[in-house]
Amino acid sequence: MREQAHEVVPIAEPDRLLCDKLATACRILGNEGHNDTVYGHMSARSSSAGRFWLKGAGLGLEEIGLDDFLELDFDGNVLAGTRGRHLEHPIHSEIYLCRPDVAAVVHTHPMYATVLGALLSELRPLTHEGSFFVPPPIPKFTQSSDLIITAELGVAVAQVLGQHKAVFLVNHGIVVVGHNIEAACVTALLLEKACRAQLMAQTAGTFTWTSDPEALRKRAHIYTPEALQQIWNYHCRTLERERR
């Protein structure tokens, strides 16, 4: 869903490098199971306080380039960029207001995570990826499965997210956050992989999962900040190989 494009100023320095990285993250998400035609979006805090850059509407994640972002204030006013504005911008603004530690936000509709989020069961640390999230359980937002287009609903999503790195929007999709663009992107990829593995296991029959204490140890061993950066670097190299 989108609104009409705004005739405003284009992206200027110093945020062009930030938007270039954000475009890379969008393309990675689009290539790794998060594409949903023109739906889904990612954002990052601007270098200017009280603002953020949001993917423009009307394009798929895999189509996004440097100049396909809008700079918004936390009231949703467009300050820069020429694309249309996604209706669900309150997801991003309200999370940034509630979570000063968050530098990037992903909202997408990946198939496996969306399906698992709608089940009565919870994500378990079945795989390494699952242990990155659980324990504690990933919270579920159940107030509405409609678009998050008001500040009130955005606040509600931010409150359910709390200090977690992800939240299931039941019958809708996911929201994932990170302390930088790379971490938010990789976290979204890991969540979809973990959900896919569990749905496959549930289809096959009874399955086991890692205990909470061991899952926490695995998280500390496997998913260090350096490891998340390495995963990001791998996907960037993959994009470059595909471009060539």
Secondary structure, 3 states (H helix, E strand, C coil): CECCCCCCCCCCCCCHHHHHHHHHHHHHHHHHHHCECCECEEEEECCCCCEEEEECECCCHHHCCCCCEEEEECCCCEEECCCECECCHHHHHHHHHHCCCCCEEEEECCHHHHHHHHCCCCCCCCCHHHHHHCCCCCCEECCCCCCCCCHHHHHHHHHHHCCCCEEEECCCEEEEEECCHHHHHHHHHHHHHHHHHHHHHHHHCCCCCCCHHHHHHHHHHHCCHHHHHHHHHHHHHHHHHHHC
